[in-house]
Amino acid sequence: MSRYLQDEFAPVAEELTALDLTVSGRLPAHLDGRYLRIGPNPAQDPAALAAAGYHWFLGEGMVHGVRLEDGHARWYRNRWVRPDACDFAPNTNVVQHAGRTMALVEAGAPPYELDDELDTVGRCGFAGDLRAGYTAHPHEDPATGELHAVSYSWTRGNRVDYSVLDAAGSLRHQLEIEVHGSPMMHDCALTEHHLVVYDLPVTFDIDMVAGKAPRPLRLPTRLALNRVVGRNPVSDKVVEAMTRGRGVPTQLPYSWDDDYPARIGLLPRDATDGSAVRWFDVDPCYVFHTLNAFEVPGTDEVVVDVVRHDRMFATRFDGPDEGPASLVRFTLDLASGRASEHRFDEHPQEFPRHDERLTGRRHRFGYSVGFDDGRLGDTVLKHDTVAGTTQERRLGAGRLAGEMTFVPSSPDAAEDDGVLMGYVHDLARGLSDLVLLDAGTLEDVATVHLPGRVPAGFHGSWAPAP
């Protein structure tokens, strides 16, 4: 059985609604909104999925939410994202923009809108205007309210799409960027004047796709894919028929390529042509997630803080398990055209977050969760990038921390004046909690006790009430 179908990864079978949840500690009274997080929760029989070659990234999405108001936890709900028959159910991120709650995934699939109680409304209205679906990791500029994103799809080959949604959710700007091949581009970053693009050596693997076809069809499939990848877009129905088959999860068709150059690009946000991107070579690595990026005042330097993996999908193809990842700062020097790299911290970690009021601006603090042998651990980490120190909070044996989201105490509060909130799974109880920690000290603030288990998943956000 796949490790991603057991224990903390095991899917839950029911959609629950629970009201007036029990709280330990005291919820800050100013918190008025929903904490939302999404992750894979396959609906099919786990044994059948394992036999088909299940990959963690391919399970149908389920959103888990808690409504906080006036110091109370009003409700908990978990709901599958229910897409149209031809679409993949988003499973990677859930964000609020322009008054809409969006469930997101990458690689060409469209985002879906959810209502206030997490039921699926349908495709987001702008989806038809985007060439390559959307991304799992858009970044909102706190000054303009615009949502910036880089979207990729193997059907687009060596082209990715930079898009900007305005504060009202309308598509304001879009252009193509040419990259070296057909990479998996999970995240991007934003500064005040630049978009940061990662062109790294996890790339579309034609042989993995062709290998899933019946043996007599493998050569024709490989030849057909070679003809379309990097050329004209392919319809969703053709992609479905050629790669996955109806309703059958299979390997994610991306793998490590030793011959692919690793580089980071800077594109001026006001560029009208993707050729304006400037590339900086880096040592081979892979980046799923950015902590933040910013321009250093008075210099020609751009700083990009990320969690860096030495490689990805080189020997393990069912999930991201190729050894520990660490927090790294890339400094891109526009004057020299060179990139340097500094490792902040040696803790194995992932899911970095920061105070999103500072997206694209100089930050001091970042937060992540510790990993243990490729799996979530019981550690929450706070990084001080100015002092160069890391504070560690252990939640207790068997209490597995998911991604922690920072919520400030007030709109003008100091950078670490607020709470971190995220789901924590208690292995011994078989249940999960929404845990709130003081962002300054990492001490307990409150715990909301949930009626069920939240499987190990991906990303989420705090969605304040209107």
FENVEN-V795630 format. One record per run of one state. SS is the DSSP state (A for helix, B for strand, O for the rest). FROM is the first residue (numbers start at 1). LEN is the number of residues. Records with the same first field share a line. If there is no record, write none. Layout:
# FENVEN-V795630
SS: FROM-LEN + FROM-LEN
This chain:
# FENVEN-V795630
O: 1-2 + 6-1 + 10-7 + 20-3 + 26-7 + 41-5 + 53-3 + 59-2 + 70-2 + 81-12 + 98-2 + 105-7 + 115-5 + 124-3 + 130-9 + 141-6 + 152-2 + 157-2 + 166-5 + 179-4 + 184-5 + 191-3 + 200-2 + 205-1 + 211-4 + 229-7 + 245-9 + 257-6 + 269-5 + 277-1 + 282-4 + 296-5 + 310-16 + 334-4 + 346-3 + 354-2 + 359-6 + 373-2 + 385-4 + 395-4 + 402-3 + 409-9 + 427-4 + 439-5 + 450-10 + 465-2
A: 3-3 + 7-3 + 46-7 + 56-3 + 127-3 + 154-3 + 206-5 + 215-14 + 236-9 + 274-3 + 356-3
B: 17-3 + 23-3 + 33-8 + 61-9 + 72-9 + 93-5 + 100-5 + 112-3 + 120-4 + 139-2 + 147-5 + 159-7 + 171-8 + 183-1 + 189-2 + 194-6 + 202-3 + 254-3 + 263-6 + 278-4 + 286-10 + 301-9 + 326-8 + 338-8 + 349-5 + 365-8 + 375-10 + 389-6 + 399-3 + 405-4 + 418-9 + 431-8 + 444-6 + 460-5
